[in-house]
Amino acid sequence: MAKKVNAGRKTNVSTKVTSGKTSTKVNNGVFVYTGAITVGELAKTLKVLPSEIIKYFFLKGKMVTINALLDDEMIGTICLEHGFDFQKKVLVEAENFENLEISDNPADLKKRPPVVTIMGHVDHGKTTLIDAIRDSKLVESEFGGISQGIGAYQKEIKGQKITFIDTPGHEAFTAMRSRGASVTDIVVLVVAADDGVMPQTIEAIDHAKAANVPIIVAINKIDKAGADVQRVKNELLAQNVVAEEFGGDVLFVEISAKKKLKIESLLETIVMVSEMQALKANPSRYALGTVLEAHLDKFEGPKATLLVQNGTLKTGDFLVVGTSCGKARRMTNEFNKVVSAAAPSTPVVIIGLSEVPQAGDPFMSFPTEKESREIALRRKQLKDLKEKRTTSAATLEDLFNLKKEGEIQNINIVLKADSTGSAEAVK
């Protein structure tokens, strides 16, 4: 069965046993390397004893072992200490898969659904719009009418699928909204006709522009008393969101999400814009994508919502998600129906990860467990190395003294929340 699961799909990187190792050599007195390396690897290439390097750092007040990873500064210090110059060659390796630029044969590329993010100010009707599109009852389950996590859903119109991401509308969820824009192809900006442009409207515009994605403006609540469509257009013009009637290229659709007016027109506009973008991906390779949301389920363990952005994710695939690894033991869609595969632009909820990833983490699937474990370990080592450079141990008494003296304004705490997105919002 395993062969059938993996049959016909291309790997995204050439991952062998040495895939996570950094290349090193000495060329004319210059130590050339491609990334963080261990004390042992550096000692072997420079032809010095590992104990000499360990002793050097010990005398400098740093404790390292033969397997400890050294950063650029530490590598440079040791090289100069032993009479070598040094040079780093930046390469994209397997453990940095989120930076890979994958070249596909044009014949392998297939049309994929657009990923659309619904943005706008709180209470302007984003979740009601998703509700109208899906013919579901999301709003009734939201706390105070505000989305509490990123939800992803698919809708089909005239044979064309569209993937929607509903980003939270509360001010505290700015970071989550920003993540939503980073995975999207089109932003639908919802603006209430009776309220106009508000702070989070401007915030959403900025995120869309930063992500360099087209904006479609949905002027909502046109059925309400006090609705003023022209005022909204003028206010958006001041934010450089220029409607076609003013000589711009931004499409506007006037809707009422509550009464389901002009929803079909909005969907057709989305399809039209996506056709102009000619969105394509290669479903015949292992999956690449992004974590939309994750939490710890008390019955099923770590559970994550993944958006597949390239390739196909299948049940049984081995995964690296952020710095953790696992296996897609079960995948479900937005209706909690078990699915066996997820093509490009498809959101799925998976279980089988070793730990809860962070929302926004990249993920990639691999043919074997060995490869996924190796690369996850390497990614964790590199992350720990970066964190070690910016943190140092301190007692609680030290922290309170520093705060009392005005040296620090904040003290870090451990925060428990129901999901990584909510934890980030509190932060």
C-alpha positions in Angstrom: 0.0 0.0 0.0 2.8 2.4 0.8 4.1 2.2 -2.7 0.7 3.2 -4.1 0.5 6.2 -1.8 3.8 7.5 -3.1 3.6 6.4 -6.7 4.1 9.0 -9.4 4.9 12.0 -7.1 8.1 14.0 -7.3 10.0 14.9 -4.2 10.6 18.7 -3.7 14.2 18.2 -2.6 16.9 15.6 -3.0 16.9 14.3 0.5 19.4 11.6 1.4 21.0 10.7 4.7 23.3 13.7 4.3 20.6 16.1 3.2 20.7 18.1 6.4 24.5 18.3 6.6 26.4 21.5 5.9 29.1 21.5 3.2 32.6 22.5 4.4 36.1 22.7 2.9 39.4 24.6 3.1 40.4 26.3 -0.1 43.8 28.2 -0.2 43.6 28.9 3.5 40.0 29.9 3.4 37.4 27.9 5.3 34.3 27.7 3.1 31.0 26.5 4.6 27.3 26.7 3.8 25.6 26.9 7.3 25.7 26.1 11.0 28.1 23.2 11.8 29.1 21.2 14.9 32.3 21.5 16.8 33.3 18.1 15.6 32.7 19.0 11.9 34.7 22.3 12.2 37.6 20.5 14.0 37.8 17.8 11.4 37.9 20.3 8.5 40.4 22.6 10.1 42.4 19.5 11.3 42.4 20.6 15.0 41.4 18.7 18.1 37.7 19.2 19.1 39.0 19.6 22.7 40.9 22.7 21.6 37.7 24.4 20.3 35.7 23.3 23.4 38.5 24.6 25.7 38.6 27.9 23.8 34.9 28.6 24.3 35.1 27.3 28.0 37.7 30.0 28.7 35.4 32.5 27.1 32.5 31.5 29.4 30.6 29.4 26.9 29.9 25.7 27.4 29.8 23.7 24.1 30.1 20.0 23.3 31.5 18.1 20.3 27.9 18.0 18.8 27.0 21.6 19.6 26.1 23.7 16.6 28.2 26.8 16.0 26.8 30.0 14.5 28.6 32.3 12.0 30.3 34.4 14.7 31.6 31.4 16.6 32.9 29.7 13.3 34.6 32.9 12.3 36.3 33.3 15.7 37.7 29.8 15.6 38.9 30.2 12.0 40.8 33.4 12.8 42.2 31.8 16.0 43.8 29.0 13.9 45.0 31.3 11.0 42.2 30.7 8.5 40.1 33.2 6.7 36.4 32.2 6.3 33.6 32.5 3.7 30.0 31.5 3.9 28.2 30.4 0.8 24.4 30.7 1.1 22.6 27.6 -0.2 19.0 26.6 0.1 19.2 23.2 1.7 16.5 20.6 2.4 15.9 21.9 6.0 15.2 25.4 4.5 12.5 24.1 2.2 10.3 27.1 2.6 12.9 29.1 0.6 13.0 26.6 -2.3 12.3 27.8 -5.7 10.9 24.8 -7.5 11.0 24.6 -11.2 8.3 22.5 -12.8 7.9 21.3 -16.3 5.1 23.4 -17.8 3.3 20.3 -18.9 3.0 19.2 -15.2 1.3 22.4 -14.1 -2.4 22.3 -13.7 -5.0 25.0 -13.0 -5.6 25.4 -9.2 -8.4 27.2 -7.3 -7.7 30.7 -6.1 -7.2 31.2 -2.3 -9.3 34.2 -1.2 -9.0 35.9 2.1 -11.9 37.8 3.5 -10.7 41.0 5.3 -12.2 44.1 6.8 -13.2 45.9 10.0 -14.9 44.2 12.9 -18.6 43.7 12.5 -18.6 44.7 8.8 -19.9 41.3 7.9 -17.0 39.1 7.0 -18.2 36.0 8.7 -21.8 36.7 7.5 -20.5 36.8 4.0 -18.7 33.4 4.4 -22.0 32.2 5.9 -23.9 33.3 2.8 -21.3 31.8 0.5 -21.4 28.5 2.2 -25.1 28.5 3.1 -24.0 27.6 6.6 -24.6 29.0 10.1 -21.1 30.1 11.2 -22.2 33.4 12.8 -24.3 31.8 15.4 -21.3 29.8 16.7 -18.9 32.8 16.9 -18.2 34.5 20.2 -19.7 38.0 20.0 -19.9 37.8 16.2 -16.1 37.8 15.9 -14.2 34.9 14.3 -11.9 33.3 16.9 -9.6 31.4 14.6 -8.7 31.1 10.9 -11.2 28.9 9.1 -10.8 27.7 5.5 -13.6 26.6 3.3 -14.2 25.8 -0.4 -17.0 26.8 -2.7 -17.7 25.7 -6.3 -19.3 28.0 -8.8 -19.9 27.0 -12.4 -17.3 24.2 -12.0 -14.7 26.4 -10.5 -13.6 25.9 -6.9 -12.6 28.8 -4.7 -10.9 28.4 -1.3 -11.9 31.0 1.3 -9.9 32.0 4.4 -12.0 33.9 7.0 -9.5 36.0 9.0 -10.5 37.2 12.5 -11.8 40.8 12.6 -10.9 41.8 16.2 -8.0 44.3 16.7 -6.1 41.8 18.8 -5.8 39.4 15.9 -3.7 41.7 13.6 -0.9 39.1 13.3 -3.4 36.4 12.3 -4.9 38.6 9.6 -1.4 39.3 8.3 -0.7 35.5 8.1 -3.9 35.1 6.1 -2.7 37.6 3.5 0.6 35.8 3.1 -1.1 32.7 1.8 -3.7 34.3 -0.4 -4.1 35.1 -4.1 -7.0 37.6 -3.8 -8.3 39.7 -1.0 -12.0 40.5 -0.7 -12.2 43.7 1.4 -15.5 43.9 3.2 -16.6 47.5 4.0 -20.0 48.3 5.6 -21.9 50.8 3.5 -23.3 52.5 6.6 -19.9 52.7 8.4 -17.3 53.3 5.8 -13.5 53.0 6.1 -12.4 52.2 9.6 -8.9 51.5 11.2 -9.0 47.8 10.5 -10.1 48.5 6.9 -6.9 50.5 6.4 -4.9 47.8 8.2 -6.3 45.1 5.8 -5.5 47.3 2.8 -1.9 47.6 4.0 -1.6 43.8 4.4 -3.0 43.2 0.9 -0.6 45.6 -0.6 2.3 44.2 1.3 1.4 40.7 0.0 1.1 42.2 -3.5 -2.3 40.6 -4.2 -5.3 42.1 -6.0 -8.2 43.6 -3.9 -11.9 43.1 -4.7 -14.0 45.5 -2.6 -17.3 44.1 -1.3 -19.5 47.0 -0.1 -21.7 45.2 2.4 -25.0 46.1 4.1 -26.3 48.1 1.2 -29.9 47.3 2.4 -29.4 49.2 5.7 -30.7 52.7 6.4 -27.8 55.1 6.2 -25.9 53.1 3.5 -23.8 55.4 1.4 -21.9 53.6 -1.3 -20.4 56.7 -2.9 -19.0 57.8 0.4 -17.3 54.4 0.8 -15.8 54.7 -2.6 -14.5 58.2 -1.9 -13.0 57.1 1.4 -11.2 54.2 -0.2 -10.0 56.5 -3.0 -8.2 58.4 -0.2 -6.5 55.1 0.7 -5.4 54.6 -2.9 -8.0 51.9 -3.6 -9.3 53.3 -6.8 -12.5 52.0 -8.4 -12.7 51.5 -12.2 -15.1 54.4 -12.5 -12.4 56.7 -11.1 -9.8 55.4 -13.5 -8.4 52.6 -11.3 -8.3 48.8 -11.6 -10.0 47.8 -8.3 -13.3 46.0 -8.8 -16.2 46.9 -6.5 -19.3 44.7 -5.8 -22.3 46.0 -3.8 -23.8 43.2 -1.6 -25.9 42.4 1.4 -24.4 39.3 3.0 -27.3 39.1 5.5 -30.0 39.1 2.7 -27.7 37.2 0.3 -27.9 39.9 -2.3 -25.4 40.0 -5.2 -23.3 37.1 -3.6 -23.3 35.3 -7.0 -21.9 38.5 -8.6 -19.1 38.6 -6.1 -18.2 35.0 -6.8 -18.2 35.6 -10.5 -15.9 38.6 -10.0 -13.5 36.4 -8.0 -13.4 33.8 -10.7 -12.8 36.4 -13.4 -9.8 37.9 -11.4 -8.4 34.4 -10.8 -8.6 33.6 -14.5 -6.5 36.7 -15.2 -3.9 35.5 -12.7 -3.6 32.0 -14.5 -3.0 30.3 -11.1 -1.2 26.9 -11.5 0.5 24.3 -9.4 2.0 20.8 -9.9 -0.2 18.2 -8.2 2.3 15.4 -9.1 4.8 16.2 -6.4 4.9 15.9 -2.6 3.1 18.7 -0.8 4.3 22.1 0.3 2.1 24.5 2.2 1.4 26.5 5.3 -0.2 25.9 8.8 -3.4 28.1 9.1 -4.2 27.1 12.7 -3.3 24.4 15.3 -4.2 23.3 18.7 -3.9 20.4 21.1 -7.0 18.2 21.1 -7.4 16.3 24.4 -8.5 13.2 22.6 -6.5 13.2 19.3 -3.4 15.1 20.3 -1.9 17.9 18.0 -4.3 18.9 15.3 -3.5 21.4 12.6 -5.3 23.0 9.7 -3.0 23.0 6.7 -3.3 24.8 3.3 -1.7 22.8 0.5 -0.1 25.3 -1.8 1.8 23.0 -4.2 1.8 19.2 -4.7 -0.6 16.7 -3.2 -0.9 15.7 0.4 -2.0 12.1 1.0 -3.0 10.1 4.0 0.1 8.3 5.2 2.6 11.0 4.0 5.5 11.8 6.4 5.6 15.5 7.2 7.9 18.2 8.5 5.8 21.0 10.0 7.9 23.9 11.3 10.4 22.1 13.5 8.4 19.0 14.2 7.6 15.9 12.2 4.8 13.4 12.0 2.6 11.4 9.7 -0.8 12.4 8.2 -2.7 9.6 10.0 -6.1 11.2 9.2 -7.2 14.1 7.1 -10.6 15.8 7.2 -12.2 18.6 5.2 -14.3 21.6 6.5 -17.3 19.3 6.9 -15.3 16.9 9.1 -15.4 14.3 6.3 -12.4 12.0 6.0 -10.4 12.6 2.8 -7.5 10.6 1.4 -5.8 13.4 -0.6 -5.6 17.2 -0.7 -4.7 18.9 -4.0 -3.2 22.4 -4.4 -5.2 25.2 -2.7 -7.1 22.7 -0.5 -7.4 23.2 3.2 -7.4 20.0 5.4 -7.3 19.3 9.2 -4.7 16.6 10.0 -3.8 14.6 13.1 -0.5 12.6 13.6 2.0 15.4 14.4 4.6 15.0 17.2 3.8 18.5 18.6 1.5 21.5 18.0 3.0 23.7 15.3 2.7 27.5 15.1 0.2 29.1 12.8 2.1 30.3 9.8 4.7 27.5 9.9 5.6 26.0 6.6 5.2 22.3 6.0 6.5 19.7 3.4 5.7 16.0 2.9 8.4 13.4 2.3 8.5 9.8 1.0 10.1 8.3 4.2 10.0 8.8 7.9 13.8 8.8 8.1 14.0 11.9 5.9 11.3 13.8 7.7 12.8 13.1 11.2 16.3 14.1 10.0 15.1 17.4 8.5 12.9 18.2 11.4 15.8 17.7 13.8 18.1 19.9 11.8 15.4 22.6 11.6 15.0 22.4 15.4 18.8 22.7 15.9 19.0 25.8 13.8 16.0 27.4 15.6 17.5 26.6 19.0 20.8 28.1 17.9 19.2 31.3 16.8 17.2 31.5 20.1 20.3 30.8 22.1 22.1 33.8 20.7 19.3 36.1 21.8 18.4 34.7 25.2 20.3 34.1 28.5 19.3 32.6 31.8 18.0 34.8 34.6 16.4 34.1 38.0 12.9 35.4 38.9 14.6 37.6 41.5 16.9 39.1 38.9 13.9 39.9 36.7 11.9 41.6 39.4 15.0 43.7 40.5 15.6 44.8 36.9 11.9 45.8 36.6 12.1 47.6 39.9 15.1 49.5 38.7 13.4 50.4 35.5 15.8 48.4 33.4 13.0 46.3 31.9 9.3 47.0 31.3 8.0 43.5 30.8 8.5 40.1 32.3 8.0 37.0 30.1 5.4 34.5 31.3 4.2 31.0 30.2 0.8 31.4 28.6 -1.7 28.5 28.1 -4.3 29.0 25.4 -6.7 26.9 23.3 -4.8 27.4 20.1 -1.6 29.0 18.8 -3.6 31.8 17.1 -5.3 32.8 20.3 -1.9 32.7 22.2 -0.4 35.0 19.6 -3.3 37.4 19.9 -2.8 37.7 23.7 0.9 38.4 23.1 
